[in-house]
Amino acid sequence: MKKDAGVAGIDRGRIDTKITADMPIAEVLEKYPETVDVFTKYFRGGCFACPAARFENISDGASAHGLDVKEILDELNSKVVPASK
């Protein structure tokens, strides 16, 4: 997708961004550093040192920790997808 500064400097390449449950945790952290606080909140920062973060996806991590994956995804996406007005 071509990135276009568009109106008010919005990065049009990120508007359609959506973090999904099947994405590896490490990939999300690398692509979207603004999500660090969400991972810290739910996983107490363990994702940063955990070797499983390279291959474990968000759904697996949430399940392993007894967490609600939808709640985590909603919060992660609120960090990377602009809110609709």
C-alpha positions as CSV (number, residue, x, y, z in Angstrom):
1,M,0.0,0.0,0.0
2,K,1.4,3.4,-1.0
3,K,1.9,5.8,1.9
4,D,0.4,9.2,1.4
5,A,0.7,12.0,3.9
6,G,-2.9,13.0,3.1
7,V,-4.8,15.5,5.2
8,A,-3.2,16.8,8.4
9,G,-0.2,14.5,7.9
10,I,-2.1,11.3,8.6
11,D,-0.1,8.3,7.4
12,R,-2.7,6.7,5.0
13,G,-0.6,3.5,5.0
14,R,-1.6,2.9,8.6
15,I,-5.3,3.6,8.5
16,D,-6.1,0.1,7.4
17,T,-3.7,-1.4,10.0
18,K,-5.2,-4.0,12.2
19,I,-3.5,-6.1,14.7
20,T,-4.9,-9.6,14.7
21,A,-4.9,-12.5,17.2
22,D,-2.7,-14.7,14.9
23,M,0.1,-12.1,14.7
24,P,3.3,-13.1,16.6
25,I,3.9,-11.0,19.7
26,A,7.4,-10.0,18.6
27,E,6.2,-8.9,15.2
28,V,3.6,-6.6,16.8
29,L,6.2,-5.1,19.2
30,E,8.7,-4.5,16.3
31,K,6.1,-3.0,13.9
32,Y,4.2,-1.0,16.5
33,P,6.4,0.1,19.4
34,E,3.5,2.2,20.6
35,T,1.9,-1.0,21.8
36,V,4.6,-1.7,24.4
37,D,2.5,-0.4,27.3
38,V,-0.4,-2.7,26.4
39,F,1.8,-5.7,26.5
40,T,3.3,-4.5,29.7
41,K,-0.2,-4.1,31.2
42,Y,-1.5,-7.5,30.3
43,F,1.7,-9.6,30.3
44,R,3.7,-7.7,32.9
45,G,6.6,-7.1,30.5
46,G,7.4,-10.8,30.1
47,C,7.0,-10.6,26.3
48,F,10.2,-8.6,26.0
49,A,12.5,-11.3,27.4
50,C,10.4,-14.4,26.5
51,P,11.9,-16.5,23.6
52,A,8.4,-17.7,22.8
53,A,7.4,-14.2,21.8
54,R,9.1,-14.8,18.4
55,F,6.6,-17.5,17.4
56,E,3.8,-17.3,19.9
57,N,0.9,-15.3,18.6
58,I,-1.3,-12.9,20.7
59,S,-4.1,-15.5,21.0
60,D,-1.7,-18.2,22.3
61,G,-0.2,-15.7,24.8
62,A,-3.6,-14.5,26.0
63,S,-4.7,-18.1,26.4
64,A,-1.6,-19.2,28.3
65,H,-2.1,-16.3,30.7
66,G,-5.9,-16.7,31.1
67,L,-6.6,-13.3,29.4
68,D,-9.3,-12.1,27.1
69,V,-7.8,-11.8,23.7
70,K,-10.5,-9.5,22.4
71,E,-9.9,-7.0,25.1
72,I,-6.1,-7.1,24.4
73,L,-6.7,-6.7,20.6
74,D,-9.1,-3.8,21.1
75,E,-6.5,-2.0,23.2
76,L,-3.6,-2.8,20.9
77,N,-5.6,-1.6,17.8
78,S,-6.6,1.6,19.6
79,K,-2.9,2.4,19.7
80,V,-2.3,2.0,16.0
81,V,-5.6,2.6,14.2
82,P,-7.0,6.2,14.3
83,A,-10.3,6.5,16.0
84,S,-13.3,7.2,13.8
85,K,-14.9,10.6,14.3
